[in-house]
């Protein structure tokens, strides 16, 4: 037999063998596509109590793609920061302040009991401040209250009439000369932060569905990755007035607004373990979830002092400012890292409206037990943050 014929026979045998293996592989491992769950998109098809009563728990549990959307109203614990006012030190961190946010979950579950789930939430609050309004040296800008300028024909005519080079809203005036919007007075709004924080989280989990228990409850263990982003703001403002000498050597009356502020970002990455327990009763679905996580938290902090000096030549009621000087005498940056531990507890009750659609409400508590930096630059970088409150929303099982 020639070499050419032998080579041809070997290639033909290899092709036949690979083709057979491919057919066997497709028999046991069929190709997966996003619509392998055969969705019919009849989300609002009616469902009857008799249908639910006769359905086994394993059949009532969601399979295929599912999604949920919830509004969150959570209360946040305050940072470990002391407020100093008039020589009296008061600890105000024993309290909670609320904020609103959204939570979205998307996942899928195979009928074999294996699946994936991802959850994202963001809460842009609370924004709790102590506020004090103080009158400035010239308590009012009378020209701004005179109304729009006259166009010379008895009407309101922009910048060419007797009203000067400004209109009723002060849009042609320098911002430093205007009255405080909504008050028609020249005021400073001093704001000292109590609890100003924003929180976000993302998690991706591998899930398993166990066989139903004797009374119909189903346990779903999970393991996965989680991220937390905590952004904390701290601010303290003071106001003072005194006689001074400006750069030109003139005697002036000066007022000073001093703002000290910090912005701290916490970025925590790590793993988590947990489980979800589900129980069905007629149209009601009860569920409880627990997650425990350990993370490494990278922290960065910015602290700055901003100063605004405004000079006046006189103390008249409507005296125009002579000069305003803005400066930033101090800025500091600091990085740090901490080990973060915490847990997440959720409990929900859902009502089955249609075959695929539920409305639900529940409770959630997230306890970041350690490793959070909040407050000033010299505050503790290993603080605790607790979030707890109510959730309500809807669930859709495709």
C-alpha positions, 0 to 999 in steps of 0.5 A: 500500500502506498503512503498516499493511500495509507494517509487517506485512510487514516484521515478518513478514519479520524474524521469518522471518529470525530463525527461520531464523538460529536454526535454523542456529545450533542446527544448528552450536552445539547447546545444552550441558547437564551430561549431554551426555557421556552418562554411564552411571554403570557405574563398576566395570564390569570391563575386560579387558586385550584391550580396553585393548590394542586401544584407541587412546591417543586413546580411552583418554584420559579424556573427559567429567567426571572427578575424583580424590582423593589423600592427600598426605604432604609435607615442608616446609622450615623458616623462616629463623629463629634460636633463641637459648637460654642465649646460644648461637645455633643455626641450625635451618632446614636441615631438613624436617618432614612434614604430611598433607593432601588434594588434589581435582581435578575437570574435564571434557574434550570429545572435540574436545580442549578442557576445564577443570580445577580442583584444590584441596589443603590441608595442616594441618601440620607442627606441629614444636616443641621441648618442655620440661616445667618444674615449677612452684613448687607441684609438685603439687595434692594436693587434686585427687588426693584423689579425688571428694568424699564425698556423706556416704553412703559414695559419690561425691556431687558437691559436698556432701560432705567432699571440698570444692568440686572433683571428681576431674577438677578441673572445679570448680577454677580452671584455674590451680590444676589439675595438668597433665592426664595428668601429675598434676603442676603443670607448664608445657609450654614449646613453641618452634616449629621448623616450624609451617605450613599450606598451601592452594591452588586452581587453575583451568585451561583445558586442550587435548589434542594429537594422540597422538605416534607411540608413544602419548604425549599432551601436554595444555598448560594455562593458568590462575589459581592461589591459594596460602594459607600460614599460618605460626606462630612461638612462643617461651616462657620460664619464670622464678621469683623473690621479689617484692612484690604489689600489696597490698605482701605478699612473695610468690614469683612465677613468670612464663611469657612467651610470644612468638608470631607469626601470618603469613598469605600470600595469593598470586594469579596466573597459571600455565602448564604441561603434562601428559604421559600415556602408556598401557601395558596397565593402567598409566597414566604421567603427568607434570605441570609448572606455573610460576607468578608471583604477587603475595603480600599478607602480614599479620603479628601479633606479641604477647607474653603474660605469666602471673604466679602468686604464692604465699605459701609454697614448700610442695609443695602450696601453693595459688596466691595470685593469677594475673595474665594480661597482654598487654604488647605487640601489633604488626601489620604488612602487606607485599607481595612478588612470588612465583615458583615451580613445581609438579612432579607424577609419578604411576602409575595402575592401571586396576581397572575401566572407569572407576576407577583407583588411583594413587600419585606424587610432588609437589614445590612450590617457592615460590622467593621471596616468603614471609614466615615467622617473627618480625616482624623476620624476612625477608619474602622467604623460600623454601618448598619442599614435597615428598613422596608422594601416593596416591589414586583417579581416576574418569572419568565 
